[in-house]
Amino acid sequence: MKGFALFELILVLGISAWMLTLTIGSLALIQKLPEKYQAWGLYQHLHYARALAIAQDQDTTLSVSGHSLVIQPGGQKFQVTDPSFLSLNVPKVGFKSSGRSQFSGTLTLHTPSLDQALTVDVGHGKITLK
């Protein structure tokens, strides 16, 4: 008997389609990873601002200016540029010198396929990434 049987052909096509589906799904996941890393970077910047407020015993505020996050501990000013669009639901968020939140709010990172929110809770200064 020469050639392939219909059963063999359908089996090979089915396995190939299944493998292609797995590959396409993992590519979509890989494309979202850099966006999650951007949110994680902003999360660390918020923790840095809180630690700076405690270490320098000065209030620290954060605000958004265009595509930049502006961290202002005392009289200093640091600007962190981000390629994605940032928005803040209040004019600024900040921490007291004790590490507790002075101004609470939500910082939203907008990317082409994902929006993530970083929230500074009222009072105790807890930062959550959603």
N, CA, C and O of each residue as an XYZ file, in Angstrom:
520
protein
N       0.845     -1.181      0.000
C       0.000      0.000      0.000
C       0.887      1.240      0.000
O       1.770      1.390      0.845
N       0.638      2.124     -0.959
C       1.434      3.330     -1.089
C       0.621      4.526     -0.648
O      -0.605      4.526     -0.759
N       1.330      5.594     -0.126
C       0.654      6.831      0.262
C       0.176      6.781      1.707
O       0.538      5.890      2.475
N      -0.639      7.753      2.045
C      -1.162      7.882      3.398
C      -2.635      7.507      3.435
O      -3.378      7.739      2.481
N      -3.027      6.941      4.521
C      -4.445      6.655      4.709
C      -5.125      7.940      5.177
O      -4.475      8.820      5.740
N      -6.400      8.043      4.949
C      -7.152      9.235      5.330
C      -7.064      9.463      6.843
O      -6.971     10.607      7.288
N      -7.093      8.409      7.620
C      -6.983      8.515      9.074
C      -5.650      9.134      9.482
O      -5.612     10.005     10.351
N      -4.553      8.689      8.859
C      -3.230      9.223      9.172
C      -3.137     10.705      8.827
O      -2.565     11.489      9.584
N      -3.695     11.084      7.691
C      -3.677     12.477      7.256
C      -4.460     13.364      8.226
O      -3.995     14.447      8.583
N      -5.624     12.922      8.647
C      -6.429     13.698      9.601
C      -5.717     13.790     10.943
O      -5.752     14.842     11.582
N      -5.080     12.728     11.381
C      -4.350     12.735     12.653
C      -3.191     13.737     12.611
O      -3.012     14.505     13.555
N      -2.413     13.739     11.548
C      -1.278     14.666     11.427
C      -1.782     16.110     11.356
O      -1.202     16.986     11.997
N      -2.827     16.373     10.609
C      -3.384     17.730     10.528
C      -3.930     18.186     11.874
O      -3.790     19.356     12.229
N      -4.544     17.292     12.623
C      -5.074     17.638     13.948
C      -3.967     17.986     14.926
O      -4.076     18.958     15.674
N      -2.904     17.196     14.923
C      -1.770     17.476     15.815
C      -1.098     18.784     15.417
O      -0.710     19.562     16.289
N      -0.952     19.041     14.123
C      -0.349     20.293     13.651
C      -1.191     21.500     14.057
O      -0.644     22.518     14.480
N      -2.495     21.401     13.936
C      -3.381     22.503     14.332
C      -3.300     22.750     15.835
O      -3.305     23.899     16.275
N      -3.226     21.692     16.615
C      -3.109     21.832     18.072
C      -1.801     22.526     18.448
O      -1.793     23.408     19.307
N      -0.688     22.132     17.805
C       0.613     22.754     18.067
C       0.604     24.228     17.669
O       1.177     25.059     18.374
N      -0.030     24.556     16.562
C      -0.117     25.943     16.111
C      -0.921     26.774     17.098
O      -0.555     27.914     17.382
N      -1.996     26.230     17.619
C      -2.813     26.935     18.616
C      -2.004     27.228     19.872
O      -2.095     28.329     20.414
N      -1.224     26.279     20.339
C      -0.380     26.499     21.522
C       0.660     27.576     21.263
O       0.928     28.399     22.139
N       1.245     27.583     20.082
C       2.278     28.564     19.745
C       1.700     29.970     19.690
O       2.297     30.900     20.231
N       0.571     30.138     19.056
C      -0.054     31.464     18.954
C      -0.456     31.976     20.330
O      -0.290     33.160     20.620
N      -0.978     31.109     21.173
C      -1.355     31.520     22.531
C      -0.167     31.975     23.353
O      -0.271     32.946     24.102
N       0.957     31.294     23.227
C       2.139     31.685     23.996
C       2.750     32.969     23.451
O       3.351     33.723     24.217
N       2.620     33.244     22.155
C       3.119     34.502     21.609
C       2.350     35.692     22.173
O       2.943     36.733     22.454
N       1.047     35.551     22.341
C       0.253     36.626     22.926
C       0.678     36.881     24.364
O       0.708     38.031     24.802
N       1.003     35.841     25.095
C       1.469     35.991     26.476
C       2.812     36.703     26.520
O       3.034     37.552     27.383
N       3.710     36.368     25.600
C       5.034     36.989     25.564
C       4.914     38.476     25.253
O       5.694     39.268     25.782
N       3.969     38.880     24.420
C       3.796     40.288     24.093
C       3.306     41.091     25.297
O       3.601     42.282     25.387
N       2.577     40.484     26.213
C       2.066     41.201     27.384
C       3.106     41.318     28.500
O       2.947     42.154     29.390
N       4.156     40.511     28.476
C       5.151     40.541     29.546
C       5.827     41.901     29.707
O       5.934     42.372     30.840
N       6.293     42.565     28.634
C       6.922     43.870     28.833
C       5.978     44.887     29.480
O       6.424     45.740     30.248
N       4.698     44.805     29.181
C       3.733     45.720     29.779
C       3.589     45.455     31.276
O       3.434     46.393     32.058
N       3.638     44.198     31.677
C       3.582     43.876     33.105
C       4.840     44.338     33.813
O       4.784     44.766     34.966
N       5.989     44.256     33.125
C       7.236     44.738     33.719
C       7.199     46.249     33.918
O       7.754     46.750     34.896
N       6.555     46.988     33.010
C       6.426     48.436     33.175
C       5.634     48.750     34.432
O       6.008     49.640     35.196
N       4.554     48.036     34.651
C       3.753     48.253     35.854
C       4.548     47.900     37.098
O       4.453     48.592     38.111
N       5.330     46.832     37.034
C       6.157     46.442     38.173
C       7.206     47.517     38.456
O       7.508     47.795     39.617
N       7.763     48.124     37.403
C       8.723     49.210     37.571
C       8.106     50.407     38.276
O       8.729     51.002     39.156
N       6.887     50.761     37.897
C       6.192     51.866     38.562
C       5.879     51.523     40.013
O       5.950     52.381     40.893
N       5.536     50.273     40.252
C       5.278     49.806     41.616
C       6.528     50.010     42.474
O       6.437     50.451     43.620
N       7.683     49.691     41.916
C       8.931     49.864     42.657
C       9.261     51.339     42.860
O       9.834     51.705     43.886
N       8.906     52.196     41.891
C       9.121     53.636     42.064
C       8.271     54.181     43.214
O       8.727     55.033     43.976
N       7.043     53.693     43.335
C       6.200     54.130     44.455
C       6.792     53.680     45.789
O       6.786     54.440     46.758
N       7.300     52.457     45.843
C       7.948     51.984     47.069
C       9.222     52.781     47.367
O       9.541     53.048     48.525
N       9.940     53.155     46.313
C      11.133     53.981     46.490
C      10.754     55.338     47.078
O      11.428     55.830     47.982
N       9.692     55.942     46.578
C       9.250     57.238     47.093
C       8.854     57.128     48.564
O       9.137     58.029     49.354
N       8.211     56.045     48.926
C       7.826     55.837     50.335
C       9.065     55.658     51.211
O       9.156     56.232     52.296
N      10.014     54.859     50.733
C      11.245     54.642     51.488
C      12.055     55.935     51.603
O      12.694     56.181     52.626
N      12.027     56.758     50.553
C      12.716     58.035     50.562
C      12.112     58.973     51.601
O      12.832     59.690     52.295
N      10.798     58.962     51.701
C      10.120     59.797     52.701
C      10.529     59.386     54.114
O      10.761     60.241     54.969
N      10.615     58.100     54.355
C      10.999     57.604     55.683
C      12.475     57.902     55.957
O      12.825     58.375     57.039
N      13.343     57.624     54.975
C      14.788     57.785     55.178
C      15.180     59.243     55.378
O      16.025     59.546     56.221
N      14.576     60.152     54.611
C      14.941     61.561     54.707
C      14.095     62.321     55.723
O      14.329     63.504     55.971
N      13.115     61.642     56.307
C      12.220     62.259     57.282
C      11.553     63.506     56.698
O      11.411     64.530     57.367
N      11.141     63.386     55.411
C      10.461     64.468     54.702
C       9.289     63.893     53.917
O       9.330     62.748     53.466
N       8.264     64.688     53.763
C       7.131     64.260     52.947
C       7.558     64.164     51.486
O       8.353     64.973     51.008
N       7.026     63.173     50.786
C       7.341     62.960     49.375
C       6.047     62.905     48.588
O       5.103     62.223     48.987
N       5.994     63.622     47.464
C       4.800     63.592     46.613
C       5.169     63.050     45.239
O       6.309     63.157     44.787
N       4.169     62.466     44.592
C       4.310     61.963     43.230
C       3.195     62.568     42.392
O       2.047     62.644     42.830
N       3.537     62.994     41.194
C       2.537     63.525     40.278
C       2.863     63.026     38.877
O       3.951     62.503     38.633
N       1.920     63.191     37.962
C       2.115     62.761     36.581
C       2.158     64.000     35.699
O       1.294     64.873     35.777
N       3.182     64.055     34.861
C       3.331     65.151     33.910
C       3.583     64.535     32.534
O       4.699     64.105     32.242
N       2.562     64.492     31.699
C       2.689     63.862     30.387
C       2.950     62.377     30.521
O       2.132     61.647     31.080
N       4.089     61.924     30.010
C       4.478     60.514     30.104
C       5.497     60.285     31.213
O       6.238     59.302     31.180
N       5.539     61.172     32.180
C       6.546     61.074     33.232
C       5.909     61.037     34.608
O       4.873     61.655     34.854
N       6.543     60.308     35.486
C       6.178     60.278     36.895
C       7.189     61.174     37.607
O       8.396     60.953     37.507
N       6.699     62.181     38.322
C       7.565     63.136     38.998
C       7.538     62.825     40.490
O       6.480     62.847     41.117
N       8.723     62.532     41.059
C       8.855     62.231     42.485
C       9.534     63.431     43.132
O      10.621     63.833     42.717
N       8.893     64.003     44.149
C       9.422     65.192     44.804
C       9.587     64.969     46.303
O       8.648     65.178     47.071
N      10.780     64.545     46.722
C      11.043     64.442     48.156
C      11.615     65.769     48.665
O      12.693     66.181     48.237
N      10.917     66.424     49.551
C      11.396     67.703     50.074
C      11.516     68.721     48.956
O      10.537     68.980     48.256
N      12.684     69.303     48.771
C      12.900     70.294     47.722
C      13.464     69.714     46.443
O      13.654     70.450     45.474
N      13.743     68.404     46.403
C      14.324     67.770     45.214
C      13.235     67.366     44.229
O      12.048     67.366     44.556
N      13.662     67.022     43.015
C      12.699     66.578     42.003
C      13.359     65.541     41.102
O      14.399     65.806     40.500
N      12.745     64.345     41.010
C      13.194     63.279     40.120
C      12.096     63.035     39.105
O      10.915     63.031     39.450
N      12.480     62.831     37.859
C      11.497     62.576     36.815
C      11.790     61.221     36.182
O      12.904     60.971     35.721
N      10.786     60.351     36.163
C      10.911     59.016     35.581
C      10.052     58.981     34.328
O       8.830     59.108     34.406
N      10.681     58.811     33.178
C       9.946     58.806     31.911
C       9.511     57.385     31.597
O      10.274     56.434     31.764
N       8.284     57.258     31.142
C       7.727     55.958     30.790
C       7.155     56.046     29.381
O       6.486     57.027     29.058
N       7.400     55.043     28.530
C       6.894     55.112     27.159
C       5.381     54.963     27.050
O       4.801     55.331     26.028
N       4.740     54.438     28.067
C       3.291     54.255     28.034
C       2.598     55.492     28.585
O       3.249     56.406     29.091
N       1.303     55.513     28.486
C       0.541     56.654     28.981
C       0.177     56.429     30.444
O      -0.340     55.373     30.808
N       0.448     57.416     31.266
C       0.132     57.353     32.686
C      -0.988     58.325     32.994
O      -1.073     59.393     32.388
N      -1.841     57.965     33.927
C      -2.841     58.910     34.413
C      -2.992     58.727     35.919
O      -2.721     57.655     36.460
N      -3.423     59.778     36.573
C      -3.588     59.783     38.018
C      -4.973     60.330     38.300
O      -5.358     61.362     37.751
N      -5.735     59.640     39.164
C      -7.121     60.063     39.399
C      -7.223     61.236     40.368
O      -8.314     61.767     40.572
N      -6.121     61.645     40.960
C      -6.056     62.819     41.830
C      -4.838     63.632     41.390
O      -3.990     63.098     40.675
N      -4.716     64.908     41.790
C      -3.566     65.702     41.340
C      -2.211     65.111     41.741
O      -1.237     65.241     40.999
N      -2.144     64.467     42.900
C      -0.884     63.880     43.339
C      -1.156     62.816     44.391
O      -2.212     62.799     45.023
N      -0.196     61.941     44.564
C      -0.197     60.994     45.675
C       1.078     61.267     46.456
O       2.025     61.845     45.924
N       1.103     60.853     47.711
C       2.304     61.136     48.482
C       2.354     60.389     49.794
O       1.387     59.758     50.222
N       3.510     60.480     50.417
C       3.758     59.795     51.680
C       4.306     60.784     52.698
O       5.080     61.677     52.356
N       3.899     60.618     53.947
C       4.441     61.406     55.045
C       5.793     60.828     55.440
O       6.172     59.749     54.984
N       6.507     61.539     56.277
C       7.823     61.073     56.707
C       7.732     59.783     57.521
O       8.735     59.092     57.696
N       6.550     59.455     58.016
C       6.361     58.203     58.762
C       6.112     57.010     57.836
O       6.088     55.867     58.292
N       5.927     57.270     56.540
C       5.642     56.205     55.584
C       4.162     56.021     55.320
O       3.773     55.279     54.418
N       3.336     56.696     56.106
C       1.890     56.619     55.890
C       1.526     57.504     54.702
O       2.259     58.436     54.371
N       0.393     57.212     54.060
C       0.027     58.001     52.885
C      -0.472     59.383     53.290
O      -1.269     59.528     54.216
N       0.009     60.378     52.585
C      -0.430     61.748     52.793
C      -1.570     62.060     51.838
O      -2.567     62.669     52.225
N      -1.416     61.639     50.589
C      -2.448     61.779     49.566
C      -2.645     60.406     48.950
O      -1.681     59.806     48.476
N      -3.857     59.898     48.945
C      -4.105     58.583     48.359
C      -4.700     58.753     46.970
O      -5.294     59.785     46.657
N      -4.537     57.740     46.151
C      -5.085     57.792     44.805
C      -4.647     56.593     44.000
O      -3.981     55.693     44.511
N      -5.032     56.590     42.723
C      -4.719     55.490     41.822
C      -3.956     56.000     40.614
O      -4.394     56.929     39.936
N      -2.817     55.391     40.353
C      -1.997     55.676     39.187
C      -2.288     54.571     38.181
O      -2.102     53.393     38.484
N      -2.744     54.942     36.984
C      -3.106     53.950     35.975
C      -2.101     53.979     34.836
O      -1.781     55.040     34.302
N      -1.609     52.810     34.474
C      -0.688     52.645     33.356
C      -1.487     52.109     32.175
O      -2.028     51.004     32.235
N      -1.561     52.893     31.101
C      -2.310     52.487     29.905
C      -1.326     52.006     28.849
O      -0.442     52.752     28.429
N      -1.481     50.758     28.423
C      -0.675     50.197     27.346
C      -1.632     49.695     26.270
O      -2.832     49.587     26.525
N      -1.135     49.385     25.077
C      -2.033     48.986     23.992
C      -2.973     47.825     24.318
O      -4.119     47.823     23.868
N      -2.514     46.841     25.089
C      -3.378     45.689     25.337
C      -3.738     45.485     26.804
O      -4.413     44.513     27.142
N      -3.294     46.393     27.689
C      -3.480     46.145     29.110
C      -3.488     47.453     29.889
O      -2.636     48.312     29.660
N      -4.426     47.616     30.794
C      -4.439     48.733     31.724
C      -4.226     48.174     33.119
O      -4.906     47.232     33.527
N      -3.276     48.756     33.856
C      -3.009     48.303     35.212
C      -3.057     49.489     36.154
O      -2.653     50.597     35.800
N      -3.553     49.248     37.356
C      -3.716     50.310     38.344
C      -2.830     50.057     39.555
O      -2.761     48.945     40.079
N      -2.158     51.113     39.983
C      -1.364     51.107     41.206
C      -2.075     52.027     42.184
O      -2.256     53.212     41.906
N      -2.472     51.496     43.309
C      -3.266     52.259     44.269
C      -2.488     52.478     45.559
O      -1.911     51.550     46.124
N      -2.488     53.735     46.012
C      -1.947     54.071     47.323
C      -3.153     54.219     48.235
O      -3.969     55.123     48.052
N      -3.266     53.334     49.218
C      -4.430     53.320     50.104
C      -4.387     54.464     51.109
O      -3.332     55.029     51.398
N      -5.544     54.779     51.620
C      -5.687     55.848     52.605
C      -5.040     55.424     53.932
O      -5.235     54.299     54.392
N      -4.281     56.323     54.534
C      -3.779     56.118     55.891
C      -2.472     55.383     56.028
O      -1.460     56.001     56.359
N      -2.452     54.100     55.790
C      -1.267     53.316     56.145
C      -0.205     53.260     55.050
O       0.889     52.757     55.305
N      -0.479     53.752     53.848
C       0.530     53.812     52.803
C       0.739     52.535     52.021
O       1.749     52.394     51.331
N      -0.193     51.602     52.113
C      -0.064     50.338     51.376
C      -0.223     50.609     49.872
O      -1.111     51.354     49.456
N       0.647     49.993     49.069
C       0.607     50.152     47.619
C       0.202     48.813     47.014
O       0.821     47.785     47.290
N      -0.837     48.832     46.190
C      -1.302     47.588     45.561
C      -1.266     47.738     44.048
O      -1.539     48.813     43.513
N      -0.929     46.655     43.367
C      -0.890     46.595     41.915
C      -2.018     45.694     41.461
O      -2.075     44.524     41.839
N      -2.907     46.226     40.660
C      -4.054     45.446     40.166
C      -3.991     45.337     38.667
O      -4.864     44.721     38.056
